Structures are given as C-alpha cells and as structure tokens.
Amino acid sequence: MPLLELAGLTWEIHGTRRGLDRDPLTVDPGRTAVVVAADAGEADAFADLLLGLEMPVDGRIRVGDQEITMRLPAEREIGLVPAGAGLLPHLTVEQNLALAARDDLAPSFAHGRVAFMARRMDIQGFLRSRPHELAHDERLSVALARALCRLVPVKVMVIEDRTGSGPCHAAVSAALGTDPSLAVLVVTDDRTRVASLASPSRFWETTDVAEP
C-alpha cells in the first residue's frame, strides 16, 4: 500500500484550476517522488495543500489507510523541511527544536525529545549554535530534526526545493537515512535542480485542469 496517495487533487491559483499531470500520485515507504510546479508561488501553494494550510478544490489526500484531506495541520502525519531550512535566526538549534517538541508536552518531556532527536540525527555538536553559524546541509539536518520532533509521528516528509535556495539533496538523503520507512515528496519549481537526486521514483508536473 502506498504511504502517500493524492487522488483527483485539484486546487485553484490566480483563478485557474490546477492539478497533476498523472493521477493518482503515490509514494511508497522508503521512496522519493518529485512534484515540479510551474513557479515558486505554485510550489508553495501545493505544499500548503499537503500540510493542511489550504484546502483543495477537489480530490483527496491519504496517508497510509487514513484520509487526511480535511484534517488540521497539527493532526497530519506530514512533516516539512522548508527551502533554506526555515529556522528562526535569533534562536539556537536547541531552541528551534524545542518549539516543535513542546506542544502539549511538559518541559521535561520536550527536552528529552529534543535530546533524543539530536542524537538520532547526530547534531548534538551544534545544539547551542545559531542557524547562521551552520553550513547549508547542517541547517537542513536541523530542519529535518525539527519536523521529526513533532508530537504526531511523521510518516511523510515534504521537502521543498526552490530557486535561490541551496539544494535539497542532503535533506532527502538524511530523511531516508534516519527513517527508511518514510515517504519523501520533493516539491520544486525547477526540475533541473533535482534531476540528480539519487533515487527519485517518479516525477509529476502541475498542469491546467478543465472545469467539470
């Protein structure tokens, strides 16, 4: 069974209905797929659909055997590694992780979760560093650890790739290396940037969809 399935998914941007060029989109555990959007704005809009920040016009999103199309963002088993990592620059690495871990957890449990994830991701050495002190790939590792610190277990990892930001390859490798059961979906605005990914199962592109 696919871990992620997008079936009949359509959305609207700038007054135009959009969808994927092949239906359905499926990603199995331990695999990587890529969605190529027309531009950065549509790539952002598509990622927002997966995360529950926007609702589709039609179609469904499934993770495992559960439909999550209408679930709130905090209830979805989907994590995000933003383009450029999206870390808060005024906080240390440890504080960035703690923001994701603290929801509904006592401080001691949140601290323990951060420590566990730092060991798992091998980032203990720069917990007290600030994002600007890290290399690009290190920042991506922190962003991945932050996504995995969420209270709701993550089964699908959305990794953004955008023109103007560093490449996403390290985040894809780290995600599958940390948890081989994850399904990884890269959302990019430029196919050439991700053409050299080690094992992208398949590519989908966004396209216009005729009104019903």
N, C-alpha and C positions, 0 to 999 in steps of 0.2 A: 504493500500500500504506500502511495506517495506520502511524504510527511507534509508537504505543502501542495495545495491544489487551488488554482484560480480558474473558475469555470464561468464562462459567459460574462466576464468582468468588463464593464464599460464605465466611463467617467466623462465628465464634461470639463473642458478647459477653453477659455476665451470663446464660449458659445458654440464650440464644436464637440460632438460626441467622439470619444476616442476609445480604442480597445487594443487588444494584442493581435498580431498577425496570424497566430495559430491558437486554437483552443482545444483542450484546456492547457494551461501551463502547469506542469507538475515537476516537483523536485523530490528525489528520494533521499533518505538518510545518508549522510556521508558524501553527498554530491553537491556540485555547484552549477547554478544556472545564471544566465545574464539576461536582463531586460535593457534594451537600448531605446532610450527615449529621444524624442525629436530635439529637445534642448534641455537646458538645466531646469527651467521652470516646470516642464512636464515631468522630468525625473523627480523633482521634489514632490510634485502632486501625486505621482504614483506611489512613492514611498509613504506619503501621508495616508493613502488608502490602506496600505498594508498595516500601518501602525494604528489605525482607527482614529486618526486626526481629521479625516474627511470620509464621507460615505460615498459609495459608488452609485451610479445611476441604475445599474442592473448587475446581476451576477452574484457569485458567492465566493467566499474565501474560507478554505478549510485547512486546519492544522491537525494532522492525524485523522481521527474519526469524528472530530468536532467542527461544526460550522461556527466561525467566529465573526462573520460579516458585520454584525451589529453590536459586538462586544466593545466595551470601553477599552481604551489603550492599556490601562493597568491590568486588565484581565486577559490580555492576549499573550500567548507564549511565543512572542516575536520580539527579538532584540534588535538594536540598531547600532551600527558603527557609522557615524556621520563622516562625510568627506572632511578631511582635515582633522578628524577626531572629535571636534566639538567640545573640548574640555574647557572648563571655566578657568581663565588665566590667573585669577587672583587667589585660587585655591591650590593647595598641594595635591599631589596624586592621591594620597590617602584621603583627603577631604573630598575630592571628586568622587572617589569610590563610595565613600560613606553616604553621599547624597542619594545614591541609588539603593543602598542597602538598608537605609534607616526606616523606610515606610513600614509602619505597624510593628516595628521591632524595638525592643528595649535597647538602649545604647550598648549594653554589653554584648548582646547578640549581634547587633550590627557591626561592632568592632571585630567580633570573631569571624563574621562572614567576610569582611574585608581582608583580614589576615589570611583566611583560608584561600581566597581567590588570588591574593598576591603571591602566595606560594605556588598555587596551581599554574599561574601564568608566568612565574619566575620574574616578578617585577618588584620583589621586596627591596632591592637595592636603591630604588629611587622613589619610595613612598613619600619622602619628605621634599622631593623636588617639585618645582612648578613646571607646568607644561612647556614653557619657552626654553627650559634647560634640557629638554629631551630631543632626541632625533625623531624624524618623522615616523619611522617604523615603531619606535618606542611609544610614541603618543597613540598610535593605532592599537598597540597592545593594551594600553591603559583603557582606551575606549571600549575595547572588547571585554576587558575585565569588568568595567563598569556595567556593561549590558548584562553580563552573567551574574552580577551581584543582586539583580532584582529578586524580590521575594517569589514572584511567579517564575517557575522554571522555564528557561528559554529552549525551544525546540527548533526554531527557525531564526537564522541571523541574516538581517538585511544589511548589506554593506554598500555604502554609497561611494561612487566614483564620479568626480566632477572635474571638468576642465578648469585649470587654475589651482587645483589641489594636488598633493603628492599622490602617487599611485596606490591602489588598494591591495596589491598583491600580498603584502605581508599580513594584512588582516585576514584575508581568505585562508592563507596557509595556517595562521595561528588559530583561527576558529576551528578548522578541521583537525588540527593537531591537538588542540585542547580537548575537544569533544567530537570524536569521529561520528557520533550519531546525529549531529546537527545537519540540517539542510541549509545551504547558503545560497542567498539570492543577491547578486550584484546588480545594482541599478545605476546605469551610466548614461551620460549624454554624448559619449563618443566611443564607438565600437573599437576604434584603433587603439585606444588606451588599454583595453582589456583583452586584446587579441592574443597576448602571450600568457594569459593565465594558464597554470599547469594543467587543469582538467575541468574547463567549463563544459558541463554535459551538453547543453544546448543554448542557443541564443533565440530570444524573442524580440520583436520590434513593435513599437507602438504605431498605430495606424488609424486613419479615419474609419468611423463605423456609420453605416447608413441608419437613418432614423427608422424605427419599426413602423 
